[in-house]
């Protein structure tokens, strides 16, 4: 889901604007849930290619993306002095459901499917708001994002801002896939039909409420909706700490990671660099896999070299 990036304040009539100081500052106790937007109306693209939820993808350290979210929310819970934070993972009616489960202190996860088709992100959030009071807050995140900045830092930036809806932006005001909103603002949206948040929802809310884009840090957040973006996110995640030397003549070939999922078969004589081998896949002896993903029914045969590809049972896929 894309967010507005051009203006920090969504345009609305001057008579409808509310001064930022007109409402008391938000308190952590108002946060009622974290909403993870985890899918579309159908299985497509990368998810369809690997035949699983993207939230089940490993990111290193023995955890997958969903477990990473659980750890992040658990740390946020402690940071805000709360005993628990419900996490509502909302996925499309026909999307793959994640097979992993979050076990993190203070985190109560519920996986929910869109109750109706083609409701749109704005419509889904409007429906969820029915469970809360006007001044309750929802922290909403794009689930298929991997940020290089802790969730606690990003939430602090949002809480330090102003507005009934606060959207976090990173470098060059690129949307960071995270925002917080007051449930009362969502009452402006229709209770039926399709409501896209960017095109319809935010302009509607902005007629009577303050909608602000909060500029955060310049640390990137990566979408993993495509396999090559997933590998780029992993490379950034495993980058050594400290300043990195950059040069227009640099050839950046230093391996950063290798992830071999439990159940994958990788010969000890195979070379794996900045690549992911999913469960049930095979890499034979003296094969070399570089910046690639070995996916469903994928086999890299003896002596074969794969660079910058997703390998499936059907062969190499761009």
N, C-alpha and C positions, 0 to 999 in steps of 0.2 A: 504494500500500500504506500502510495506516494503522499508526501506532505507539501504544503505550500512553502516555497523557498524565497520568493521575491521580497516580501514585506514582513517585517517582524510583527506588525499589527494588521490583522485582516481588516480591509476597508469596510466601514459601515457608516450610516448617517451620524453626524456629530451629535444630534439630539438623542441618539440611542446609545452613545458611548457611556460607559461607567468608569469613573476615575479609579485608578488602581488602588488608591488609598481608601476607597469607599467601603471596602469589605475587610473584615479582620483577617490577619495572616492565617494561612493554612496551618493546621497542626497535624503531626503524624497520626494522632488518634483518629483522624477523619478518614484515613486510608482504609478502605473496606476490602479491597481485593486487588490482585494483579491479574490482568486479563492478557493472555497470550493468544494472539491471532495466528492460528496455526495451519490455515489451509484455504483452498478455494472450493468451488462447487464441484470439481471433478479431479481425478488423478490425471496429471499431465506433466510433460517435461521431465525434469530430472527424477522426480519421485516415481513417475511411471516407469522410467528406464531402469531404476534399481529395485522396483517392486516393494517399496517399504516407505515408511514415514521418514522424512528428512530429519526429524527430531531424534531418530534412532541412530543417526550417523555418528561414528566415533570422532572425538576431537583430541584424543591423547590423554595420558594420565589415567587410563582405565575408565573414562566416562564418555557418555554421548552428549549431544546438544541439550536434550531435555534434562538430564542430570545436572549439566552445567547451569541451566536456568534455576533448578532447585537449589543448588549451592549459592547462587547469587541472591535469590530471594531470602534464603535463610540468613545470609549475612546482612541483608537489608533489614530483616526483622530484628536482629540483635542491634543493629545500628540505630534504629528508630525507637528502641526500648519497648518493643511489642512482644507479646508471647507467641503470637501466630499470625500468619498472613495467608488467607485462602488464595489459591492459584486456580483460575478458571481457564483451561485450555480449550479454545473454540476451534473446531475443524469443520470442513465441509461435509456434507451428508454422505458423499461417496469417497472421501479421502481415506488414505491408509491411516489407521489409528496407531499411535506409537506403542511399541511392545514393552519398552522399559517403563519403570515407575520411579518416581522421585521419593527418595528417603533422605530427608534433610530436616533438621530441627526447626520447628515452627512453621513448616510448609505443609499445607493440606491441599493436595492436587485433585481436581475434578476435570475429567475429559468430557466435553459437551459437544454435540454436533448441532450445526445450524438447524433450528426447528423447521424452517421453511427454506425452499430454494430461492436464490436470487434476491436475498434481502439486502445485500450490500453491507459494507463495514459499518456505515453509519446506522443502518437499520438494526444490525446485530447489537451494537452498543446501546441503542435506544431500548431494545428489548431487555438487555441485561440491567439497565438502570431502573427497571420497574421493581427490582428487589431491594432498592436502597432509597434513603431519604435524599432530599435535595442537596444538602450540604456534605453528603458523603462523597469521597473521592475514589476514583478508579485509576490505577496505573496501567496503561495499555502499552503493549510491546508487540512488535512483529517477531514472532517466534523464530523464524528462519533467518535470524541475524546473529552474528557473533561479534561482539564489541571488544575492542582492546582496552576499554576503560571499565573499572568495576561499576556495577549497578548502583552501589551506594553513592558514588561520586556523581553519577548522572542524575539520580533522584534529588540529591542536595541542590544541584543546579536548577532543577525544575521548581523545587519548593522555594528557592530564593527569588524566583521570578514573580510575575504578576499575571492576572487574568483568570477567567473561569475555565479556559482551556489553554494549556501550555505545551507547546510542541518543541522538542529538543532538536537543535540543528548543530552540525559539526563544521568541519572545514568548508569554506565557501558556501556556508548555509545549506549544505546538503543534509536532507532529513536523516536523523539518527535512528529512526524506527522506534521511538519512545515518546510517549506523551502522558500527561496526567490531566484529568478533567473532573469538574464538579457535576454530579449526576443531574442537578437541576437544569444545567445547560442542555442536557440531552433531551429534556422534555419538549424542546422546540421542534424536534424531528417527528416525522410521521410514524404512527404506530403500525402502518401497513405499507406494502409496496417496497420497491427498490430504493435505497438511499445510499449513494456513494458518499463517503465521508469528505473527500477532497472537493469534488465537483458540486455537491449539493449540501452535505451536512454542515461543513464549516461556514460557508456563506450564510446559511440559514441561522445558525447559532449566533454568528457575528452581528446580526441585526439587533439583538437585544443583550448580548453578553460580550465580554472582552475575550478575544482570542489572540494569544501572543505566541510568537516564535522566540524561544530562548536560545541564545547562542551559547553552546557548551565548549568543551575543549576541542582541540584539533586531532584527537586520537580517533582513528577511523572505526567504523562499524561495517562489517562485511555481510552482504546478503549471500546465502548459500543456496539459492534457488537453481543455480546452474553448477555443474560438476567442477568446472574450472574456477569459478568463484569460491567454491568450497575449498579447493586446494590452496587458493591464494589466502583465504582466511586462516587456514592451518599454518601456512608459512609465516604469516604475520604473528600468529599466536605463539609460535615456537622461536621467534626471533630472539637472539641473545639480548639481555638487558644492557642498557647503556647506549650512548650515542653511536650511530652507525656512520662509517665513512661513506660518502657518496662521491662519485666521479662520473662524468659523462662517458668515460672510457672504461668504466668498471664492467667486468663480466661477472655477474652475480651467480656463481655456480656452487657456492658453499651449501651442502645439504643441511637442512634444518630439522627434518623429522622423517620418521617412517612409522606408519601405523598398520599393524597386521592384526586384524580382528580375530578374536577367538573363533576357531573353527575353520580358519583359512589354512591352506597347506602351502608353505613356502620352503623350498629346499635351502639348506644352509649355504649352498654355493651360489645362490641367487643374490643379486644386488638390488636393493630397494632404496631409492632416494626421493624424498619429498613426495611420497606416494602413499596411497591407501589400498590395502588388499582386504576386501570385505569377506565375511564368513562364507565358507563353502567354495571359495575360489582357489585357483592353483597357480603357482609360479614355479616352474621347473628349474633344475640346476643350470648354472651359468647363464640364466636369463637376466636381463637388466631392465628395470622399470624406473623411469625418471619422470617426476612431475605428472603422474598418471593415476588413474583410478581403475582398479580391476573389479568390475561389477558383476551383475548376474550371469552365472554360467561362464564367466570369463576364465580363460586359460592362456598363460604366457608360456610358450613351449621352450624347450631346452635351447639355449644359445640365442634366443630371440631378444631383440632390443625394442623397447616401447618408450617413446618420448612424447609427452604432451598429448595423451590420448585417454579416452575411456574405453576399456576393453570389456566387451560383452560376449555372450555366446554367439552372437551374429558376426563377430569380428571387431575391428577397430571402429569406434564411433567418434566423430568430432564433437 
